[in-house]
Structure formats: structure tokens, C-alpha cells
Amino acid sequence: MTGTVLILGASGVFGAAAAHAFAAAGWQVRRFDRKTGDMIRDATGADVIVNAMNPPAYHDWKTLLPQITAQVIAAAKATGATVILPGNVYVSGDQVGPWDENTPHRPVARKGRIRAELEAAYRNAAAEGLRTIVLRGGDFIDPGNMKTILDMVTLKGLAKGRITAMGRPDVRRAYAYIPDMTRAAVALAEMRDRLPPFADVAFPGVTFSLNELKQALEMATGKTLRIGNFPWWMMRLASPVWELARELSEMRYLYNTPHTLSGATFHRLLPDFRLTALDRIAAEEAVAMGAVPSGQVKIHPDQTVA
């Protein structure tokens, strides 16, 4: 089953990949232009709205995210479209995992509380006929995309043999490989009529520590890498005058919080879905970040995990 999808935030990490994934699956893709578009008009005739619209660098989330949420809910109600929202793990705070749709929302940071409030707005709108799918993933992985923290910070010095740790290197954390996550969004869109009005689906992705990533990267490149520490002290000093430093510092706890996302519901809904393995992801990152030529990467091309 295909249809028409309106992508909000089509220039962002998730939005751009979602547009590609839906188009590859045969959907008609529309891209919303926030400067000239009218959301209700542009959503008319669309079966699905992907809300990947986020202010860049966490800018003014408290004001802008509720505004975006209200606009999307209004457009979906007016047109009957199902909303797909890429969720994150901020709402779970620092609870013991694994996390899934039954994990209480107990955010410990302001941005987590904002995300919990906007998800509650979608959940409440389900009683009024709105259909929403929250596809919840960990930190984004999109090899070579400098809009992701992994490439912008952690692997920025990979070509020089350096990895930057933003927390303890032994802490295992959930990550969402964007090509997989957006394929999953398409698959869920195509079965939307069989899902509850508000479907909260944890995307299991891949879970690893920085030490495990280092080992996979060393295998892919054949080089010995070293791990350095991120200069959080600089973020503290810059916070009064640099918004990104202030907002990023608030989320520091998450880099030292072990967490994983349960795949139970995901695999029940999509039993044949194949997730990409860490070894293959590391190989793609090594090439994308200039650490090794593509012809020298050491990975079997079909490496996946169930």
C-alpha cells in the first residue's frame, strides 16, 4: 500500500532520509516549505504527515515546538492524515531500561519535559480522531552527515585516528541508523490502519558503547584509534553566550546513562525487518569520515542482524 506523504523538515537528518525512503517505496512525496507553505493546504490529499520539523541546534524549543505541534495536529485533523513523529529517548530520563511504550515519561531535563508535553498532545488528540505513530529511536547515525552529534563531534577526528567521548566509553547506549529507521517509518505507514490511534513504537536500532564502536572502527580501518574526552568545561564557559553549548550541556546526563530500546513491539509488527549491524555501520562511517578508502574497508557487504 502506497500513497502520498507530506514531509515536514525535509532538509533535516530524519526528514531528508524519510523523503528518500518513501519515494523509494513508491509513495508520492511532498516537501513542506515553512516559509511559503500552508500546512493544511499542503496536507490536503496526503495520507501521512511526517513531522520531522525541529528548530536547529535546539533553538527555543519551549516556544517553537508547541507551535509546530499545534499546527501539525490541526493539519492532520483537517485532512485525516496520519502523523508519523520521530520520537527520542529524552522522555525516559535516567530510568533503568530497556525502554519501550510502557516506560513512564519521567524526564530529568527541560527538553525531555517539552518532548513529553508534545507527545501528550498527540496522545490526547487521539480521542478526537487523530492517528499518530511515534517511532522512538536513540541518537541518530547517518554516516557522513555532520548534522548528527556522532559525526559532528564523536567521529570528527576519525581520519586522524581520534574518537571523542562525550561520556564514559563503557556506557552502552541506543542509536538509530537513519536508513533503517526511515524504512521502518515507511513500513509502519503502510500498516497504519491496523495500528491503534496512538501507536508508540520503540525502534530497537543498535546498542553499543564507545569502546565497542572503537573496536568495530579499528576492524574496518585496520588502524589503532585513541579515545579523547569531550571538553565539557568549554561548554560550561560558553553557555551564557552560546545557545547550543547551553542546550547540549543539559543533555550531558544521557551520555552516562546506559540505555537500550526494546524491540518486542517493533518485531511483532515488522517480523521480517532486518536491522543493520554495528560492523557495517562502522565501515560506512569510516569511509564517510575519510578514515579509509571504500575499497579498503573490511566488512562483509551483507552483514546484518535480526
Protein Blocks (a to p, Z undefined) as FASTA:
>chain_A
ZZddddehklbmklmmmmmmmmmnopacddddfklmcfklmmgopabdcdfbccehhiak
lmmmmmmmmmmmmmmmmnopacdddddfklnomadcdddfklccddfbfklmmmmmmmmm
mmmmmmnopacddddddddddehiakbfklmmmmmmmmnopacdfbdfkbccddddfklm
mmmmmmmmmmmmmpcfbdcdddfkjaddfklmmmmmmmmnopacddddddfklmmmmmmm
mmklmmmmmmmmmmmmccdddfklmmmmmmmbccddfklmmmmmmmmnopacfklpccdf
klccZZ
